[in-house]
Amino acid sequence: MNCRKCSRAIPDDSVFCCYCGLKQEITRRSRRRSNGTGTVFRYRNGWAIEYTDGWAASGDTIRRVYRRKSGFKSAREAEEALLKLRDNSEDSSTTSSRHIITKTVRELWESYSSSELQKRGASTRQAYEIAWRKRINGTIGDKHIDEVTLDDLNGIVASCTYDPAKDVRDLMSILFQRAIVDRQTTVNPTKLMTMPDQAPKEITPWLGSEITSLWTAWGSGERIAGYCLLMIYSGMMTGELLRLKEDMINWDDQQIIGCGLKTKKRKEMPIIFPDIIEPILRELCATKSGKRGSEGYVMDVSERVFYDRFSKMKSSLGIRPEVVPYSSRHSTGTELTLMGVDPAIIIDIMRHKNYTTTLKHYTKIPSSVLLDALNAMADHDRHMMSAHSSDSNDDSSDGSKMIVVDA
């Protein structure tokens, strides 16, 4: 080879030029892998190998754990050492890692449901239990986790709407992560699942006639109607109503403190209730019963019982099917907007960060109101046109008289 500085011919294995003394560039051999499990490379004055010694969990995937060994005098010696390591690994794996029977999806679920799942919220536990019982158990429950494919997962959620599909995806992601930690599998395919479109949730507010029916039902002793009126006239969420306890009520200031949900502002700001609701709230507190009532909850029935009784009341009063308990909060935002209440006041009543949230999610103007507004605009324009026409006629008559006078 030639020196890269003086270009004189020097022996091929020269490290320095024997003429100018410049250190020559060392040409490294390309890396070679032995069956994809290791690498042979030049290291200092000899050769070294790097080989895979296992895998470790890292988030939703696993990372390769490798080891290195150096001190080999030649590349051939290093390659032979790497091949021996591979052969030894294959021999030992015939009775160990390569033939370990992985856990089934059901076994992973049973382990998770009896441990970490119990630390989750009640709504999350219920959602995952439904996802397991209705959708996962009967389809891939008996499959080993490393045999579950992306097609299997997509097949489960193909006929689901977004929310049930999301529960399936989230639960399976947790099971895959637990399997990765236990070296049962190497990937988590849930991120590649084809999810159904997430349809926007349209909540229908109560009509004025329906709210009147609630007042009538409350007068007849319908307790569920009282809960709905409380939510309508305070902007309370259904989940907050479930959390409401009597000791959270400040009767003097007409405030409820401590049952807010979701955002920091909702948790910190008090819920205000008006004069008309105070008698209802006092009656609900005085007549509560059952286990929840003895624990101080104003709603003395469980969430499931509340929704069942709400459906029965809705049917008996002829309320539209699309109305749900959460419609009460939407009615609060809509009615306050229609009344022309200052947005700053509405923000605090709804406990929103800004008015955009109120307009986007909680204000749905009925079509009848929109029609009335357009009719009012048309009447106004018609009146203005009539007045303008009358003025024009008066001007023309005055003008004709002046012409006659001039003549």
PADOKOL-681210 format. One record per atom (N, C-alpha, C): x, y, z; residue in one letter. Coordinates in pm, whole numbers, plus 32768, in hexadecimal, padded with zeros to 4 digits. Layout:
XYZA;...
! end
This chain:
80547F898000M;800080008000M;8058807D8000M;801D80EE7FE7N;8065816B7FE1N;804481BF805CN;80A88209808BC;8091826480FDC;802C82CE80D4C;7FD082EC812ER;7F68834A810BR;7F9783DC8110R;801983EF8136K;804F84778135K;80B8848880C8K;8120843280CEC;818D8443806CC;817D83EB7FF2C;811983937FF6S;80F6833C7F83S;816082D77F5FS;81C482BF7FB7R;8228825A7F9CR;81F381D07FBER;8229816E7F7CA;81FE80E47F94A;823480B4801AA;81D98080806AI;81FE804A80EDI;81BA7FC380FDI;81EB7F6E8159P;81AB7EEB816CP;81177EFA818EP;80C77E988164D;80367EA18175D;800C7EA68207D;80597E67825FD;80307E6382ECD;80707ED2833ED;80A87F3882FAS;80EB7FA58342S;80857FF88390S;80A98016840BV;80568070845DV;808780FF844BV;810B8111843BF;814681948422F;8196818F83A1F;81A381FE835EC;81F4820882E4C;82888208830DC;82D481B182CFC;836181A782F1C;83B3821A82B9C;837282708269Y;83B882E2822EY;839583658275Y;831083808280C;82E8840082BDC;82B483EF834BC;829A83738372G;826F835883FBG;81DB836C8416G;818A838A83B0L;80FA83A183C7L;80B3831D83E5L;805B8323844AK;800C82AD846AK;7FA7829483FCK;7FA4821883D1Q;7F4C81F58362Q;7EBF81D28396Q;7E5D81E88341E;7DD381C88365E;7DC28131836AE;7D85810183D5I;7D71807183E5I;7CF1804A839EI;7CFD7FF08343T;7C897FC182FAT;7C457F53834BT;7BCC7F708377R;7B847F0E83C8R;7B367EAE836FR;7B317E37839BR;7ADE7DD68353R;7A4C7DF48372R;79F77DDD8314S;79687DF4832BS;79357D938395S;78D67DC183DER;78A07D6F844AR;78597CF58411R;786D7C878452R;782B7C0D8427R;77E07BD2849DR;77667BAA8486R;77147B7384F1R;77097ADC84E2R;77087A9A8551S;76FB7A098550S;766879E7856DS;761F79C88501N;759279A2850DN;75407A12854EN;756B7A8D853BG;75207AFE856FG;75297B118604G;75847ACA8648T;75897AD486DAT;76047B1A870ET;76607B3F86B8G;76D97B7E86E9G;772A7BBE867BG;77967BFF86A3T;77EA7C498646T;787D7C318666T;78CF7C2485FDV;79607C1B8609V;799B7C9D85D5V;79F27CDC8623F;7A2A7D5A85F5F;7AB77D6D862FF;7B037DC585EFR;7B8C7DE18618R;7B887E3A8694R;7BD97E1786F6Y;7BD87E638772Y;7C677E6E87A6Y;7C997EE887AFR;7D227F0387DBR;7D857EB28789R;7DD47E6087CCN;7E397E138782N;7E0A7D87875DN;7D897D6C8772G;7D577CE68752G;7CCA7CEE871DG;7C7D7C88873FW;7BF47C7F870FW;7B977C668786W;7B187C8B8772A;7AB57C7B87DDA;7A327C4B87A2A;79DE7C1987F9I;79597BEE87D0I;78F17C318829I;787B7C4187F2E;78097C74883DE;77947C18881FE;77517BEA8888Y;76E47B8B8872Y;766F7BAB88CCY;75FC7B7C88A0T;757F7B9588E8T;75747B388960T;75587B7389D3D;754E7B248A4DD;74C07B238A86D;74637B608A3FG;73D87B628A6FG;73937BE28A47G;731D7BF38A7EW;72CB7C688A5DW;72917CA18ADEW;727F7D248ADFA;72477D678B55A;71D77DC48B29A;71707DD08B7CA;70FE7E268B5BA;71287EB78B5CA;70F57F008AF9S;710D7F908AF1S;70907FD28AB7S;70347FFA8B10G;6FB580318AE1G;6F607FC68AA0G;6F327FE48A26D;6EDE7F8589DED;6F2F7F21898DD;6FB27F2E898BT;70067ED2893ET;70707E99899CT;70CB7E4D8962I;713A7E1989B2I;71BD7E438971I;72247E4F89C1R;72A87E72898DR;73057DFA899CR;73657DF58944R;73C47D858945R;742C7D9989B2R;74467D3289FFV;74B07D328A63V;75287CE98A25V;75987D2D8A1AY;760B7CF289D5Y;76847CEA8A31Y;76DF7C918A0DR;775F7C858A54R;77D07C8789EER;78447CB38A1BR;78B97CB989C3R;792D7C6B8A00R;797E7C3389A9K;79F57BEB89D4K;7A647C0B8971K;7AD67C2F89A4S;7B457C57894DS;7BC07C00896BS;7C2F7C208927G;7CAB7BD8893FG;7CC87B6B88DBG;7C797B608870F;7C927AFA8809F;7CFF7B2D87AAF;7D597AD48785K;7DCB7AFC8734K;7DA77B0C86A1K;7D3F7AC68674S;7D1B7AD085E7S;7C837AD085D9S;7C557AFB8565A;7BC77AFD854BA;7B8E7A6F854AA;7BDB7A0F8514R;7BAB79868511R;7B967950859ER;7BF2796D85F6E;7BE5793F8680E;7B69797C86C2E;7B5179FC86A5A;7ADC7A3F86DEA;7A5B7A0286A8A;7A5879E68625E;79E179AC85E8E;79C479218620E;7A2D78D48634E;7A1A784D866CE;79E2785586FAE;7A1378B58746A;79E178C687CEA;794E78EE87CEA;792A7943876FL;789F79708766L;784478FC873DL;787378A886E0L;7825783586B6L;781177D28728L;787877BF877BK;786B776687EEK;7802779B8850K;7804781F8865L;77A0785A88BEL;771378448887L;770578528804R;7682783C87C7R;765777AB87D5R;76B6774F87BAD;769576C187C5D;7670769C8854D;76B876D088B4N;769776B48941N;760E76EB8965N;75EF7762892CS;756D779E8946S;74FE7749890ES;751477138894E;74AE76BE8856E;749C763D88A4E;750D760188D4D;75027584891FD;74B6759789A1D;74D2760789E6S;748F761E8A66S;73FF76478A53S;73E1768689E0S;735976B889CCS;72F8764989A9S;732B75D28985T;72CF75658964T;727C753C89DBT;72AE75598A51T;726275368AC9T;723C75B08B1BT;725D76278AE4S;723E769E8B34S;71F477068AE3S;723A77748AC2S;71F577EA8A91S;71AC77D68A0DS;71E5778989B1R;71A5777D8930R;7125772B8935R;711576DC899CH;709F768789A3H;704D76A28A22H;705F771A8A58I;700B77408AC9I;6F7B774E8A9AI;6F1D77168AE0I;6E9177248ABEI;6E6177AB8AF2I;6E3E78058A97T;6E16788B8AC0T;6D8A788A8AFCT;6D6B78F38B43K;6CE878FD8B84K;6C7C791D8B1FK;6C0478F08B3DT;6B9279138AE9T;6B61799E8B10T;6B0E79D78ABAV;6AD67A5A8AD6V;6A827A548B56V;6A3D79E58B6AR;69EA79D58BE2R;6A4079D48C61R;6AB179918C5BE;6B09798C8CD0E;6B407A178CF1E;6B637A638C8AL;6B927AEA8CA1L;6B237B428CDAL;6AA97B308CA8W;6A377B7D8CDBW;6A1C7B5B8D6EW;6A1E7ADC8D8FE;6A037AB48E19E;6A6B7AED8E79E;6AE77AF28E4CS;6B507B2C8E9FS;6B3D7BC28EB0S;6B1C7C058E42Y;6B0B7C978E47Y;6A8D7CBE8E93Y;6A1E7C788E79S;699F7C9D8EB6S;699E7C8B8F4DS;69F37C338F7ES;69F87C1B900ES;6A627C6F9054S;6AAA7CC09008S;6B157D109045S;6B067DA49022S;6B4D7DD28FBBE;6B517E608F9BE;6AC97E9A8F77E;6A737E4B8F38L;69F07E7F8F0FL;699F7EAF8F87L;69B37E6F8FFAQ;69677E959072Q;698C7F2090A4Q;69FB7F569075K;6A267FDB909EK;69EE80489043K;69AF80218FD5R;697780828F78R;68EF80B18FA7R;68BC811B8F68G;683A81508F8CG;67CA80F08F69G;675681068FA5A;66E580AB8F90A;66B980A88EFEA;66B6811C8EBCS;668B811F8E30S;66ED80D58DD6S;676F80E28DF1T;67D4809C8DA1T;67CA80068DB7T;67B97FDD8E33R;67AB7F4D8E4FR;67327F148E05R;66C47F5C8E0AQ;664B7F2C8DC8Q;665E7F248D31Q;669E7F8A8CF6A;66B47F8B8C65A;670C7F168C3AA;67787EFB8C85Y;67D27E8D8C61Y;678F7E058C76Y;673F7DF88CDEE;66FA7D7A8CF5E;66967D5D8C86E;66517DC48C57I;65F47DB28BE7I;66407D8D8B68I;66AF7DD38B4FA;67007DB58AD8A;67307D258ADBA;675A7CF68B50W;67897C6C8B5AW;67177C088B49W;66AC7C1E8B8FR;663E7BBE8B90R;65F67BB58B0AR;65DE7C288ACAK;658C7C298A51K;65DB7C1A89D1K;665B7C4289D1R;66A07C4B8952R;67237BFC894AR;676E7BF489B5I;67F17BB589AEI;67ED7B2289D4I;67A77B028A40N;67A97A7B8A76N;677E7A128A11N;67117A2D89CBG;66DD79C9896EG;672479C188E9G;67817A1C88CFT;67C57A1F884ET;685879F28858T;68A57A3288B0I;69347A1188BAI;695C79EA8948I;68FA79D1899EG;691A79B18A29G;697379388A3AG;696378D589E4D;69B2785989EFD;6A33785D899ED;6A4B78CA8956K;6AC578D48907K;6B3B78FC895FK;6BB078C7893EH;6C2878F38981H;6C4979808951H;6C7F79D289AAI;6C907A5F898DI;6CE97A778914I;6D4F7A218900D;6DA87A34888DD;6D697A04880BD;6CF179CA8813E;6CAA799E879AE;6C3F7A008770E;6C237A6387C1V;6BBD7AC787A0V;6BF37B248735V;6BAB7B3186C7T;6BD77B828657T;6B877C03864ET;6BB97C5D85FCL;6B737CDB85E5L;6AEB7CC285A6L;6AE27C5C854FD;6A617C3A8513D;69FD7C0C857CD;6A2D7BC485E1D;69D47B9A864ED;69997C148695D;69EE7C7486B2L;69C27CEB86FAL;69637D3F86A6L;69837D4F8626N;692C7D9C85CDN;68A57D5885BBN;68A67CD285BDG;68297C8985B1G;67CD7CA08628G;68087CB2869DI;67B77CC98716I;67717D508710I;67B87DB886E4V;67807E3F86E8V;67397E668667V;67377E0D8604A;66FC7E318583A;66697E58858EA;661F7E1585E6S;658F7E3085F2S;656E7E8B8668S;65D47EC586A7C;65BE7F19871EC;65B97FAD86F7C;65777FFB874AT;6585808B8740T;660780B38786T;662781348785Y;66AB815D87B1Y;66C6813E8844Y;666B8160889DD;66878150892CD;669F80BF8955D;664A805E892CP;66697FD2894DP;66EB7FA2890EP;67067FD08893A;67847FAA8851A;67FC7FE1889DA;67EF805988D0K;685C8095891CK;68768047899DK;680B801789DDD;681D7FC58A56D;68687F458A37D;68467F0689C6V;688C7E8B899CV;691F7EA98981V;69387F138938R;69C47F378917R;6A157F548995R;69DD7FA289EFD;6A277FC88A67D;6A437F4F8AC1D;69DF7EF98ACEL;69F27E828B22L;6A597E248AE5L;6A517E0B8A63M;6AB07DB28A22M;6B3D7DED8A26M;6B487E708A1DS;6BCC7EB08A26S;6C0B7E948AAFS;6BBB7E9A8B17I;6BEE7E7C8B9EI;6C1B7DEB8BA7I;6BCC7D8F8B71L;6BF07D028B77L;6C6F7CE68B27L;6C7D7D278AB3F;6CF87D168A64F;6D717D4C8AAFF;6D637DBE8AF1Q;6DD37DF68B3CQ;6DFE7D998BADQ;6D9C7D5E8BF1R;6DBE7D008C5CR;6E037C848C23R;6DD77C588BACA;6E167BE48B6DA;6EA47C038B41A;6EBD7C7E8B13I;6F447CA58AEAI;6FA27CA18B61I;6F767CD38BD1V;6FCA7CD28C49V;6FED7C428C71V;6F8F7BE88C60D;6FA57B5A8C82D;6FE87B0C8C11D;70107B538BA6R;704F7B148B31R;6FF57AAD8AEFR;6F747AC98AF2Q;6F157A728AAFQ;6F057A988A1CQ;6F217B1589FCT;6F197B438972T;6F787BB98965T;6F897BEB88EBT;6FEB7C5588D4T;6FAD7CD788A1T;6F2E7CD5887AV;6EF17D4C883EV;6E687D65887BV;6E3C7DE2886CN;6DB57E088893N;6D6F7E408818N;6D1D7DF087D3P;6CE27E1C8754P;6C687E768761P;6C3E7E9687DAT;6BC17EE087EAT;6BC87F6C87ACT;6C417FA587A3K;6C4B802B8769K;6C2C802C86D4K;6C307FB98695L;6C157FB08605L;6B877F8585E8L;6B347F79864EM;6AA97F4D863AM;6A5B7FB485E8M;6A027F838595T;69AA7FDA8547T;692E7FF7859AT;6924807285C9M;68B780988623M;684380D485D4M;67C880BE8601P;675580FF85C1P;675A819585D6P;671581DE857FD;6712826F858AD;66CF8298860DD;670383008647Q;66CB833486C4Q;6662839D86A2Q;65E5837486AAA;657783CF868BA;656A843786F9A;655484B686D4P;6544851D873AP;64C985018790P;64D685168811K;646784FE886BK;640C8577886EK;63938565883CE;633185D0883DE;62D185B988B1E;62D686118912I;627D86088985I;620786678970I;61908635897BT;611886858965T;60E986C289E8T;60DA874689F0P;60A787838A6BP;6011876B8A7CP;5FE187818AF6W;5F5287748B12W;5F0487E38ACCW;5E8B87C58AA2L;5E2F882C8A72L;5DEA886C8AE9L;5DB488E48AD4G;5D6D89278B40G;5CF788D78B73G;5CAF88968B16S;5C3B88458B3ES;5C6587CB8B8FS;5CDC87958B70E;5D0E87228BBAE;5D3887488C47E;5D7287C08C55I;5D9687EF8CDAI;5D1988068D2EI;5CAF88388CEDT;5C2E88488D33T;5BFB87C18D64T;5C0C87598D11S;5BE386D28D39S;5C3386A18DB2S;5CB386C88DB8L;5D0586A28E2BL;5CD086E28EABL;5CAA87608EA4W;5C7387A28F1AW;5BF3875D8F48W;5B9E873A8EE7T;5B2286F48F09T;5B40866D8F49T;5BA286248F10A;5BC585A18F47A;5C0085AE8FD3A;5C5186158FEAW;5C89862B9070W;5C18864790D4W;5BB4869490ABG;5B4386AE9102G;5AF486329123G;5B0085CD90CBS;5ABA854E90E2S;5B0F84E8912DS;5B8885129158G;5BDC84BA91A7G;5C46846E9159G;5C61849490DBE;5CC78450908AE;5D51848690B0E;5D9D843690F9R;5E208461912CR;5E85847990BCR;5E8084289052I;5EDD84378FE2I;5ECA84BF8FA0I;5E4E84EF8F9BA;5E3485748F61A;5E7B85E08FB2A;5E8085D09036G;5EC78630908BG;5F5C8634906CG;5F9885BE9056Y;602585BA9032Y;603D86058FAEY;5FE585EF8F4CC;5FF486308ECAC;5FE686C88ED6C;5F8586F58F25L;5F7487868F38L;5FED87C38F7CL;6026877C8FDBL;60A087AB901DL;611087BE8FB9L;6121875F8F5DM;618A876B8EF8M;616E87DB8E95M;60F087EA8E6DI;60CC88518E0BI;60E788DC8E41I;60C388F48EBEY;60CC897B8EF7Y;615089958F41Y;61B0893B8F32S;623389538F6ES;62A789378F0FS;628B88F48E9EG;62F788D08E42G;634888598E72G;6312880D8ED1M;635A879B8F09M;635F87278EA7M;63D086E18EA4M;63DE86698E53M;63A385F18E9BM;638185898E50T;634885118E8CT;63AA84D18EEET;642A84CB8EC9G;648E84928F23G;649C84E18FA3G;648B85658F99E;649285B99011E;641A85A1906BE;63A7858A902EL;6330856A907DL;634384E890CAL;63838488908DL;639D840990CFL;63FD841A9145L;6457847B913DR;64BA849291A7R;648684EF9215R;6417853191FBL;63E685979257L;63BF855C92DFL;63F68595934AK;63D1857193D2K;639685EB9418K;634485D0947CE;62FF863C94C0E;6360869E9502E;63D0866D9534D;642E86C69578D;647D871F9518D;6468870C9494M;64A787639431M;645487E19417M;63DC87E7944FI;637F88549430I;638D88C49497I;63A5893C9464N;63A889B494B8N;632289FC94A2N;62C589E99500W;623D8A1C94EEW;62398AB494F2W;628E8AF19543D;628C8B829550D;62B48BC794CED;631E8B94948DD;634F8BD19411D;63148B909394D;62C18B2793A8Q;62848ADC9339Q;62EF8AA992D9Q;63518A659313Q;63C08A2D92C7Q;63D5899A92E9Q;640B89519288I;643388C5929BI;64C988BF9280I;6515889092DFI;65A7888F92D3I;65DD880292EAI;662E87D2928BG;6672875292A1G;664B86E09248G;65E886F291F0C;65C18681919AC;65E386989107C;6630870290E9G;6654871F905FG;66A986B19021G;66A086A68F9DL;66E6863C8F54L;673286748EDDL;678E86248EABK;67D986358E2EK;684286A28E35K;681C87218E23T;688187898E1AT;689F87C68EA3T;6910880A8EABK;6939884A8F28K;68D588B48F51K;68A389018EEFK;6845896C8F0EK;67C289338F44K;679188C78F09R;6714888B8F38R;672288538FC5R;679988228FE3K;67AF87EA9068K;67BA885790D3K;67F288CA90ACE;680A8933910EE;67938991911FE;674B89AF90B3M;66DE8A1090BBM;666189D290F7M;66188A1C9147P;659B89E89180P;652C89E39118P;64D08987912BI;6458897F90D7I;63EC89D2911CI;63B38A3190D5I;634E8A8A910DI;62C38A5390EDI;626A8A539151F;61DF8A2B9136F;61828A9F915AF;611B8AB99109P;60C38B2C911DP;605A8B13918AP;60108B7D91AAD;5FAA8B759213D;5F428B0B91F6D;5F1B8AFF9176I;5EAF8AA39153I;5ED68A119169I;5F5989F5916BI;5F88896B917AI;5FA18948920DI;5FB189AA9263E;5FD0898E92EEE;5F6A89329332E;5EE6894A9321P;5E8488ED935EP;5E91885E932AP;5EAE885092A8I;5EBE87CA926EI;5F37878692ABI;5FA687CE92B6L;6021879492ECL;600E876E937EL;5FC887C293CAR;5FAF87A19457R;5F5787259463R;5EF58718940BE;5E9D86A4940DE;5EEA862593E7E;5F4186309384L;5F9285BC935CL;5FEC858F93CFL;602585EE9417C;607C85CD9489C;602D858F94FCC;5FB485C39514A;5F6585969585A;5F28850C956FA;5F1484E594F2T;5ECE846894D4T;5F2A83FC949CT;5FAA8414949BK;600583AD9466K;6003833294C0K;601882BD9481S;6011823F94CCS;607381DB9490S;6070816194C2G;60C880F9948DG;6157810994BAG;61AD80B39484K;623980B294AAK;627F81359485K;626881629409R;62A881DF93DDR;62758255942FR;61F68252944DG;61BE82BE949DG;61FA82C29528G;6210824C9564S;624E824795E9S;62DF827595E7S;631E826E9571E;63A8829C9564E;63B083319545E;633D8373953CG;633A84039529G;63238431949BG;631883D4943CY;630483FB93B0Y;6275842D939CY;6267849C9352V;61E284D29334V;6199847692D4V;61DF84409271M;61A283D9921CM;61AE83549264M;613D83219292D;614182AB92E9D;61368227929ED;6144822C9217V;614281B191C7V;61C381AA9177V;61E281349146S;625C812290F6S;624B8161906CS;62BA816E9026E;62B781A88FA0E;625D81578F43E;626780D38F4AR;6215807E8EF3R;618280908F0FR;615C80938F8FV;60D080A48FB3V;609E812D8F87V;60F381938F96F;60CC821A8F6CF;60AB821E8ED8F;610181E38E86Y;60E981E58DF5Y;606D81928DD1Y;605781248E16D;5FDE80D48DFDD;5F6081248E1ED;5F6181668E91R;5EEB81B48EB8R;5EDA82308E61R;5F4982678E34F;5F4082DA8DD9F;5EFA82B18D57F;5F1F823C8D21S;5EE1820D8CA5S;5E4B81F78CB8S;5E2381BE8D29K;5D9581A88D43K;5D4A822C8D50K;5D86828C8D98M;5D46830F8DA6M;5D3A83548D1FM;5DA2834C8CCFK;5DA1838B8C4BK;5D3183538BF5K;5D1F82CF8BFCS;5CB5828E8BAES;5C2B82B88BDFS;5C1982BF8C62S;5B9682E18C99S;5B6F83728C80S;5BD283CB8C76L;5BB684598C61L;5BB4847F8BCDL;5BD584208B75G;5BD6843C8AE6G;5C4A84938ABAG;5CB884898B01I;5D3084D58ADEI;5D7884918A6BI;5DB484DE8A14R;5DF684A7899CR;5E62844189C1R;5E6F83D8896FP;5ED1836E898EP;5F61839F8994P;5F8384088947E;600E84358943E;6038848589BEE;5FD984A88A13V;5FFB84F28A8DV;603A84928AF2V;60AB84BA8B2AV;60F484698B8DV;610C84C28C08V;613584878C79P;614F84DB8CEEP;61B1854D8CD4P;621585358C7FY;6277859E8C62Y;623986118C13Y;61C185FA8BDAS;617B86678B95S;616186DC8BF3S;615B86C08C74S;613E87298CD6S;61A987958CD2S;6226876E8CD1R;629487D08CCER;6294881D8C4BR;627287DA8BDDH;626B881F8B5CH;61F888848B5CH;618C88648BA1S;611D88C18BAAS;6147893F8BF6S;619A892E8C5BT;61CA89A28CA8T;62138A038C4DT;627489D28C01G;62C18A288BA8G;626C8A668B3BG;620F8A178B01T;61BB8A498A95T;615D8AB78AC5T;61178A9F8B35E;60B68B008B67E;60FA8B838B90E;616D8B798BD1L;61B38BF38BF9L;61DE8C458B7FL;62098BFF8B14T;62328C448A9BT;61BB8C888A58T;614A8C428A50L;60D38C7B8A12L;609E8CF38A5FL;60B38CF38AE2M;60848D628B35M;60DE8DDC8B29M;61508DCE8AE5G;61AB8E3D8AD4G;62008E5A8B4EG;62148DF58BA4V;62688E078C1AV;62F88E208BEEV;633C8E778C36D;63C68E988C15D;641C8E1A8C11D;646C8E088BA7P;64C08D8F8B9AP;65198D758C13P;654B8DE08C54A;65A18DCE8CC8A;65568D888D39A;64D68DA68D46I;64848D658DAEI;646A8CD48D89I;644D8CBD8D09I;64328C338CDCI;64AD8BDC8CF1I;65238C128CD7I;659F8BC68CE9I;65AA8B948D78I;658D8BEB8DD9D;659B8BC38E65D;652D8B658E91D;64B48B778E5CI;64488B1A8E7FI;64678A8F8E4AI;64988A888DCFM;64B98A078D91M;654289D48DBFM;65908A2D8DFFR;66168A0D8E2DR;667189E38DBAR;66688A318D4EH;66BC8A1A8CDAH;67358A778CDEH;679B8A538C92K;68128AA78C8BK;67F98B218C34K;67AC8B0F8BC8N;678C8B7F8B71N;67038B688B30N;66CE8BD08AF2Y;66478BCA8ABAY;66418B738A3DY;66B38B5E89FET;66B68B0A8985T;66848A7D89A4T;66AB8A488A17T;667E89C28A3ET;65E789BE8A4CT;65AD8A278A87T;651C8A2C8A99T;64D68A2D8A12T;65068A8089B7L;64C68A8A8934L;64D58A0B88E3L;654A89CA88F0K;65678955889CK;651D88D988CAK;651688C5894EH;64E488468980H;645E884F89CAH;643E88C28A01Y;63CC88C88A5CY;635F89288A31Y;6368895E89BAT;630289BA898BT;62CA89878907T;62518953890CK;620E89238894K;6189896C8889K;618289CB882BI;610C8A1E881DI;60A189CE87D2I;602989C0880AP;5FBE897687C5P;5F9B89B98741P;5F6D896A86DFS;5F4B899F865BS;5ED78A018663S;5E7C89ED86C5S;5E0B8A4986D4S;5E3C8AD586F8S;5EA58ADA874CV;5EDC8B5D8771V;5F1F8B9E86F9V;5F678B4D86AAL;5FA68B828631L;5F3D8BB685CFL;5ECE8B6E85C1L;5E628B998568L;5E258C1B8598L;5E0F8C26861AD;5DD78CA28651D;5E348D188637D;5EB88CFF8643A;5F188D6A862BA;5F158D988599A;5F0C8D38853CL;5F058D5C84AEL;5E838DA4848DL;5E148D7684C7N;5D948DB984B0N;5D978E4784E7N;5DD68E59855CA;5DE08EDF8596A;5E338F3A853CA;5E9E8F028501M;5EEF8F5184A5M;5E9F8F78842AM;5E528F1883F5A;5E008F34837FA;5D968F9D839EA;5D558F968413D;5CF08FFA843AD;5D3090848446D;5DA99086847FH;5DEF9106848DH;5E0D91438404H;5E4190F083A8D;5E5F91218322D;5DE2914D82D9D;5D75910182EDR;5CF6912482ABR;5CC491AB82DER;5CD391C28360H;5CA89241839AH;5CFD92B48363H;5D80929C8358M;5DD893048325M;5DB893248293M;5D9B92BD8244M;5D7992D281B7M;5CF6931F81A9M;5C9792FE8201S;5C16934381FCS;5C2693D5821FS;5C7893F08285A;5C8F947A82ADA;5CD794C8823FA;5D36948881FFH;5D7F94CA8193H;5D2394E8811EH;5CCA948980FES;5C6D949D8090S;5C0F951180ADS;5BE2951A812BS;5B8895878152S;5BCD960D8146S;5C4C96138170D;5C97968F8166D;5CAB96B880D5D;5CC29657807ES;5CD696757FF0S;5C5896AD7FB2S;5BE596767FD7N;5B6596A87FA1N;5B4B97377FCEN;5B6D9751804ED;5B5B97D9807FD;5BB2983B8034D;5C2E98148019D;5C8B986D7FD2D;5C5A988A7F44D;5C2898217F01S;5BFB98337E77S;5B81988C7E70S;5B2798807ED1S;5AB098D57ED0S;5AD599667EE9S;5B33997C7F47D;5B5F9A047F61D;5BA29A3F7EE6D;5BEC99EB7EA2G;5C329A1B7E2BG;5BD29A437DBDG;5B6799F47DACS;5B069A147D42S;5ABF9A987D5ES;5AA29AAD7DE2K;5A609B2C7E06K;5ABC9BA27DE7K;5B399B907E02M;5B989BFC7DE9M;5BA19C197D55M;5B999BAC7D06I;5B9E9BC17C75I;5B259C127C46I;5AB19BEF7C82V;5A389C357C5CV;5A429CC87C83V;5A799CDD7CFAV;5A889D677D2AV;5AE59DB57CCEV;5B539D747CA7D;5BB39DB87C4FD;5B749DD97BC8D;5B1C9D7C7B9CA;5ADC9D957B1BA;5A879E137B24A;
! end
